[in-house]
Amino acid sequence: MNDAHKPGLHKLSTTTLVVAALGVVFGDIGTSPIYTLKECFSPRSPHHITASHEHILGVVSLVLWSLILLICVKYLVFILRADNKGEGGVLSLMALASHSMDESTKRRAVTVLLGLSGAALLFGDGIITPAISVLSAVEGLKDGGLLGEAPADALDAEAWNHHMQWLIIGITAVILIVLFSVQFLGTAKVGRFFGPITGLWFVSLAMLGLSQLMRGPEILAAFNPWHGWHFLTNGGHAGFVILGSVFLAVTGGEALYADMGHFGASPIRRGWFALVFPALALNYLGQGALLMKQPELADSPLFQMAPSWAVLPLVLIATAAAVIASQALITGTYSLTLSAVQLGYLPRISIRHTSEHARGQIYIPLVNWLLMPACLVLVAAFRTSSNLAAAYGVAVTMTMLITTILFYFAARHLWRWPVHKTLPLCLCFALVEVAFLGANLVKFFDGGWFPLAVGALVFLMMTTWATGRRLVRAAMERTSISQEMLIESLARGRVVKVPGTAIFMTSTKGRTPVALLHSLKHYQAIHQRVIFLTIMTEDEPWVPPSRRVEVEKLGDHFWRVTARYGFMQKPNVPRLLRQCASHELDADADTATFFLGREIIVPGKAPGMARWREHMFAFASKLAQQPATYFQIPVGRVIELGQQVEI
């Protein structure tokens, strides 16, 4: 879909979208210069190397070519082509890749599992990114000398460092609490506010880098990839492990794709090539030039690039940019959650749309208030950005590798690209990502286990919920009959008819809702007009209004309505019923009576899932939002009929 035709985007100019994208999409990758080279060369880093001329040239070369290969080529040129009707992200790519596959094939099952794994890993990344971004920026207060110098006495210096560390943790905690507390305002307002600040940040990065580059232009040799290759092949084990720190330069790459639905591919590409990439390249080159002349400044090369009078403004801008980096992952986590809920991989939780005009502008309270304490615990537990960097990268690398595999499936089976074109391209990306993954796995016991544990937990929840819903549907179908059979049976019998319209919601098209069978059993009566309503979620993000409603008349006084929504859309039943008027069905949500079935899950001995997963599913079902609230059915028009379902 062309950006200009996307709902909510056509009203905004390209320049406005580029500025807003700066405030959401590029925050994560834009704050990487704060800690990338620092983690490579600082003696405080657990996996550092000496800041020799050869090492600096090799590492800066690896950073530049990682940005070129993975971000410029992979994401900006190729992955952003995987436009699922304007939406991006690993779940959208999963839907694209599996779209042309038969539902029963093992390849489709593998594709779905890969997509869920990538989404789950991004949840782990969504916890670490706010913590490391804000903490590393606030550490600039100390690294830039704004909090004073440590005393000469060793014992006093140790006490001072301990005090400073907790002061930095406290400031970081306050910033994170404020950030999560304003999320209800919505991505659009946050992006418009942060966009110009991020633009100032990138201009500052470029100017700082350029000033150092003019003093040490020999660092420009880093554009020659031979220096990076020579460093890798001759650096031994340490040269390989340092790739884990080099990878920090590209950790925001997945956000470029995940947030495509908010701004469109074109503004993201323009913002990257016009400002973001030049600023990042200049800054990494500038840091390299500085370290070549003063390797002792490796503890904080970014802040040491600035003159003393500019350190405080730089720290403030860096902190604002770090908050924006956090916003990118928070926004992406909201979008992932919405997709997972609509696709049936998570319970229906409260999702608030924060814009009447722009699509994808959402706020999810439960996710927000789970992320905030998790980030605060991480900051308190790891204490420094160097310690957090050890936990950062493993999950992102695996997600990038999964994206490459899913892109291969989409290119081969949906777009029909020839194998001789697709395979070498994806193998090139995969080899780079596998190398990064191997280097990051070295940090597993230093904290890399954390995002993997979070990802495993989310993956388990998603697969348990999907399997549990399938078992519930199967159990209910065994006790139901077809709608045609019910109508035929009612025509032969004598059932009292009461005035009004009854709307029975059913998840399985063509089957009689259990709520209707219970109603007939207890009341021996039925309304004069009965509507069977089924809401289906398609494997595409947005279903246009022209395809929304399908209305069938099943017989006298019986109707079947099938509604189709994309996995980034939230159903609205009253609005849906108004659309039925054009199909010769006049139904008013304010006067109709809605009958909803409520399943009470009972873990049983029937084959299906392990008993502990059945209990997990039963617990998750209690967290789900009430169907009447989720589907926006008018208050007071709902009758719920419950039944126990054994799985």
MARKOLSE-80537 format. One line per 8 residues: number of its first residue (from 0); their letters; for each residue x negated, y, z of C-alpha. Coordinates in steps of 0.05 Angstrom, whole numbers. Each point is the difference from the previous one (the first is absolute). Layout:
MARKOLSE-80537
NUM	a	X:Y:Z; ... $
***
This chain:
MARKOLSE-80537
0	mndahkpg	0:0:0; -26:68:-19; -13:45:60; 45:54:-28; 60:-46:2; -6:-23:71; 55:20:48; -21:57:45 $
8	lhklsttt	-64:15:-38; 27:38:-60; 19:59:44; -72:11:21; -56:28:-42; -62:-42:-13; -42:50:40; 46:-6:60 $
16	lvvaalgv	-3:-76:-4; -77:1:-5; -4:45:62; 49:-44:39; -38:-62:-22; -64:30:29; 36:3:67; 22:-73:0 $
24	vfgdigts	-35:-44:-51; -73:21:5; -5:12:75; -30:-69:16; -53:-2:-54; -14:74:9; -23:-9:72; -47:-57:-16 $
32	piytlkec	-61:47:-7; 6:14:75; -23:-71:18; -23:-39:-62; -74:19:-4; -1:10:75; 17:-74:9; -53:-20:-51 $
40	fsprsphh	-58:37:32; 17:21:71; -38:-39:54; 66:0:39; 31:-44:-53; -4:-75:14; -17:-14:-74; -47:56:-22 $
48	itashehi	-63:5:-41; -58:48:2; 11:66:-37; -58:-9:-48; -2:34:-68; 12:-66:-36; 57:-21:46; 35:67:-5 $
56	lgvvslvl	-4:-1:-76; 27:-72:-2; 57:12:49; 23:65:-32; -2:-35:-68; 44:-57:27; 49:51:29; 6:38:-65 $
64	wslillic	8:-62:-43; 50:-30:49; 43:62:-9; -8:-3:-75; 15:-74:-9; 53:-12:53; 36:67:3; -11:35:-67 $
72	vkylvfil	4:-62:-44; 39:-52:38; 53:42:35; 5:64:-40; -6:-31:-69; 30:-69:7; 38:-13:66; 42:64:-6 $
80	radnkgeg	26:-30:-66; 35:-52:42; 58:48:7; 60:-38:27; 51:52:-23; -41:54:34; -17:-38:63; -69:-25:21 $
88	gvlslmal	-29:-42:55; -16:-73:9; 73:-22:7; 20:37:-63; -58:-34:-36; 22:-67:28; 70:12:-28; -30:18:-68 $
96	ashsmdes	-47:-60:-1; 55:-50:19; 55:32:-43; -10:-44:-61; -15:-64:39; 51:-54:13; 24:0:73; -19:-73:10 $
104	tkrravtv	-71:4:-25; -59:-6:47; -32:59:-34; 57:45:21; -5:-26:71; -74:15:1; 13:70:-28; 51:14:55 $
112	llglsgaa	-46:-26:55; -57:44:-27; 45:61:-1; 24:-12:71; -71:-11:23; -23:66:-30; 59:37:31; -14:-31:68 $
120	llfgdgii	-73:19:-3; 18:72:-16; 39:2:66; -66:-16:36; -35:54:-41; 56:49:18; -18:-6:73; -76:10:-8 $
128	tpaisvls	1:57:-50; 31:53:46; -45:-21:57; -67:2:-37; 17:61:-42; 19:45:58; -52:-27:48; -57:10:-50 $
136	aveglkdg	22:72:-14; 6:18:74; -70:-30:12; -24:57:-44; 9:45:62; -57:-38:33; -41:-16:-61; 1:72:-23 $
144	gllgeapa	-24:24:68; 65:38:17; 6:-35:67; -70:18:20; -64:-40:4; -13:-61:45; -42:14:62; -74:-19:-3 $
152	daldaeaw	5:-46:61; 18:-71:-23; 51:-13:55; 33:68:-10; 1:-12:-75; 34:-67:9; 54:30:44; 8:58:-49 $
160	nhhmqwli	8:-47:-59; 51:-41:39; 40:62:16; -3:25:-72; 23:-67:-25; 63:1:42; 12:73:-17; -2:-18:-75 $
168	igitavil	46:-60:13; 49:46:36; 1:51:-56; 9:-55:-51; 58:-29:39; 36:67:4; -8:10:-76; 27:-69:-15 $
176	ivlfsvqf	60:9:47; 18:66:-35; -9:-31:-69; 47:-58:14; 49:47:35; 12:42:-63; 11:-58:-48; 75:10:4 $
184	lgtakvgr	-8:63:-42; -15:-43:-61; -56:-10:-50; 20:58:-45; -6:54:54; -63:-31:29; -31:-5:-69; 16:72:-20 $
192	ffgpitgl	-30:24:66; -62:-43:-4; -14:5:-75; -34:69:0; -41:-20:62; -24:-62:-35; -17:41:-61; -42:45:44 $
200	wfvslaml	-34:-62:29; -20:-26:-68; -26:69:-21; -41:1:65; -28:-69:-15; -20:22:-70; -33:65:24; -39:-35:55 $
208	glsqlmrg	-24:-54:-47; -19:50:-54; -41:42:49; -42:-61:20; -3:-26:-71; -34:65:-23; -54:-12:53; -11:-73:-19 $
216	peilaafn	22:-13:-72; -40:-66:-2; 60:-34:32; 35:5:-68; -39:-62:-19; 52:-38:41; 46:4:-61; -46:-53:-30 $
224	pwhgwhfl	33:-66:22; -69:-34:-2; -16:31:68; 60:-32:32; -14:-67:-33; -74:3:21; 21:15:71; 47:-60:2 $
232	tngghagf	-47:-50:-32; -61:21:41; 32:20:66; 11:-71:24; 53:-14:53; 1:72:24; 11:25:-70; 61:-45:-8 $
240	vilgsvfl	30:15:69; -5:75:-13; 53:-10:-55; 50:-3:58; -17:72:16; -3:21:-73; 71:-26:-8; 25:54:49 $
248	avtggeal	-7:49:-59; 58:-34:-38; 46:-21:57; 55:48:-21; 5:-28:-70; 61:-43:14; 38:62:25; -6:30:-70 $
256	yadmghfg	43:-56:-27; 45:-9:60; 21:73:-1; 10:4:-75; 76:-1:9; -2:65:40; -36:42:-52; -9:-38:-65 $
264	aspirrgw	-63:-26:-34; -16:63:-40; -7:48:60; -43:-52:37; -46:-8:-60; -6:76:-10; -14:13:73; -53:-54:2 $
272	falvfpal	-40:18:-62; 8:75:6; -18:8:74; -5:-61:44; -52:-42:-36; -47:59:-17; 3:24:72; -14:-70:28 $
280	alnylgqg	-57:-12:-49; -33:67:15; 6:-11:75; -30:-70:0; -57:26:-44; -9:59:47; -3:-45:62; -51:-44:-36 $
288	allmkqpe	-42:61:-17; 3:23:73; -21:-68:27; -58:-4:-48; -30:62:31; 25:-10:72; 15:-74:13; 6:15:75 $
296	ladsplfq	68:32:-14; 31:-67:-18; 44:1:62; 45:52:-33; -23:20:-70; 66:33:-20; 3:50:58; -75:12:-3 $
304	mapswavl	8:24:-72; 37:62:24; -34:62:28; 11:10:75; 54:53:-9; 41:-46:-45; -1:-63:45; 62:18:40 $
312	plvliata	42:18:-61; -24:-64:-34; 19:-42:60; 69:32:2; 11:-12:-75; -28:-71:7; 49:-14:57; 57:26:-42 $
320	aaviasqa	-23:-43:-58; -5:-60:46; 71:10:23; 20:2:-74; -39:-64:-12; 43:-32:55; 62:27:-34; -17:-37:-64 $
328	litgtysl	-1:-67:34; 61:15:43; 39:19:-62; -24:-63:-35; 21:-42:59; 70:29:-2; 6:-16:-74; -25:-71:11 $
336	tlsavqlg	49:-11:56; 59:25:-42; -20:-46:-57; -7:-59:47; 68:13:32; 35:6:-66; -33:-61:-29; 21:-41:60 $
344	ylprisir	-67:-9:34; 14:41:62; 63:13:41; 43:60:-17; -27:55:44; 19:73:5; -27:38:-61; 14:75:-5 $
352	htseharg	-4:36:-67; -31:69:13; 16:31:-67; 66:6:-38; -37:10:-67; -68:-34:0; 0:-75:1; -45:-40:46 $
360	qiyiplvn	0:53:54; 14:-43:61; -13:-5:74; 3:-66:38; 2:12:75; -17:-72:21; -62:-2:-44; -21:69:23 $
368	wllmpacl	5:-15:74; -36:-67:-9; -58:32:-39; -11:56:51; -16:-42:62; -40:-49:-43; -44:58:-25; -9:27:70 $
376	vlvaafrt	-20:-68:27; -51:-7:-57; -32:67:16; -5:-16:74; -27:-70:-13; -52:15:-54; -17:71:26; -44:21:-59 $
384	ssnlaaay	11:4:-75; -62:-44:-10; 33:-56:41; 65:10:-39; -37:-2:-66; -19:-72:17; 74:-17:1; 14:39:-63 $
392	gvavtmtm	-5:-27:-70; 15:-75:5; 75:7:-9; -7:54:-54; -49:-41:-40; 46:-61:1; 59:44:-21; -40:28:-58 $
400	littilfy	-19:-70:-22; 73:-22:4; 19:61:-42; -49:-22:-54; 28:-70:-2; 72:25:-3; -19:49:-55; -28:-59:-40 $
408	faarhlwr	66:-37:6; 40:62:-20; -45:15:-60; 2:-72:-25; 73:-19:12; 37:66:-3; -39:42:-49; -28:-59:-39 $
416	wpvhktlp	-71:25:0; -48:-52:-32; -43:-40:48; -65:23:-32; 19:72:18; 30:-12:68; -46:-51:31; -67:36:-8 $
424	lclcfalv	30:65:25; 30:-32:63; -62:-42:12; -43:62:-1; 43:33:54; 6:-65:39; -75:-12:2; -12:69:30 $
432	evaflgan	56:-10:51; -24:-70:19; -69:30:14; 31:54:44; 43:-53:35; -60:-43:15; -37:59:30; 60:21:41 $
440	lvkffdgg	11:-70:28; -68:7:34; 36:51:45; 55:-50:18; -20:-9:73; -16:74:8; 73:18:-11; 16:-23:-70 $
448	wfplavga	45:-53:31; 50:53:23; 32:21:-67; 0:-73:-22; 37:-19:64; 51:55:-11; 7:-21:-73; 9:-73:20 $
456	lvflmmtt	54:19:50; 38:43:-51; -7:-55:-53; 27:-51:49; 59:45:16; 16:13:-74; -3:-73:-20; 39:-21:62 $
464	watgrrlv	55:50:-14; 6:-19:-74; 2:-74:16; 49:10:57; 48:40:-44; -4:-54:-52; 17:-53:52; 58:42:27 $
472	raamerts	29:9:-70; -6:-75:-13; 35:-17:65; 57:49:-13; 9:-23:-72; 11:-71:26; 62:25:38; 27:46:-54 $
480	isqemlie	38:-9:-65; 1:36:-66; 42:64:-5; 40:-30:-58; 17:-61:42; 23:44:57; 45:42:-46; 30:-63:-30 $
488	slargrvv	13:-28:70; 33:64:24; 45:2:-62; 29:-68:20; 9:15:73; 40:48:41; -44:52:31; 26:64:30 $
496	kvpgtaif	-24:62:-38; -12:64:38; -6:70:-31; -67:29:-17; -67:-17:-30; -49:-49:31; -73:0:-22; -40:-62:17 $
504	mtstkgrt	-75:5:-8; -36:-62:-22; -74:-12:-14; 15:-56:-51; 38:20:-62; 58:-46:-16; 6:-31:70; 55:15:49 $
512	pvallhsl	-27:38:61; 4:-39:64; 32:62:31; 60:-9:-46; 8:-73:18; -2:17:74; 50:56:-10; 49:-46:-35 $
520	khyqaihq	-9:-53:53; 15:48:58; 52:47:-30; 33:-41:-55; 4:64:-40; -37:37:-55; 1:71:-26; 38:19:-63 $
528	rvifltim	-64:15:-35; -66:-36:12; -68:21:-26; -61:-45:4; -61:45:2; -70:-26:-13; -61:46:3; -61:-27:-37 $
536	tedepwvp	-72:26:1; -36:-4:-67; -74:-11:-13; -8:72:-21; -5:63:43; 57:41:-30; 65:-23:-33; 35:57:-38 $
544	psrrveve	73:17:15; 21:-28:-68; -19:-70:24; 22:8:72; 70:-31:0; 31:-61:-32; 75:-9:14; 40:-64:-16 $
552	klgdhfwr	74:-12:11; 8:-71:26; 75:-2:2; 59:37:30; -26:44:56; -70:-31:0; -63:36:-25; -74:-16:-1 $
560	vtarygfm	-50:58:3; -74:-11:-11; -47:57:15; -73:2:-20; -53:43:34; -75:5:-8; -46:-19:57; -15:74:13 $
568	qkpnvprl	73:19:4; 46:-2:60; 72:-23:-12; 57:48:13; 67:-37:0; 48:60:0; -37:30:-60; 0:-68:-33 $
576	lrqcashe	76:-8:7; 10:68:-32; -37:-25:-61; 49:-58:-5; 54:50:-22; -30:1:-70; 11:-76:-2; 74:5:16 $
584	ldadadta	-9:-16:73; 22:55:47; -26:-13:70; -11:50:57; -51:-17:54; 37:44:49; 65:-40:-4; -25:-70:-16 $
592	tfflgrei	-17:-52:53; -69:-31:-3; -10:-71:25; -72:-18:15; -28:-66:23; -49:0:58; -45:-61:5; -25:-21:68 $
600	ivpgkapg	-62:-40:-15; -8:-65:40; -66:-37:-8; 16:-73:-12; -30:-66:-19; 17:5:-73; -61:-1:-47; -21:69:-22 $
608	marwrehm	-50:38:42; -41:-16:61; 39:11:64; -44:60:21; 12:33:-67; 75:-11:8; -3:36:66; -41:56:-33 $
616	fafaskla	54:6:-54; 55:1:52; -36:56:38; -12:40:-64; 74:-5:-19; 17:36:65; -45:58:-21; 37:9:-66 $
624	qqpatyfq	43:61:-9; 76:-10:2; 24:-14:-71; 54:53:6; -53:52:16; -49:-24:-52; 52:1:-56; 28:67:25 $
632	ipvgrvie	70:-26:10; 47:49:35; 5:-9:76; 64:-33:22; 13:-36:-65; -39:-63:17; 21:-67:29; -57:-48:16 $
640	lgqqvei	12:-75:5; -57:-39:30; -20:-72:-7; -58:-42:24; -46:-25:-54; -48:-56:16; -64:-2:-40 $
***
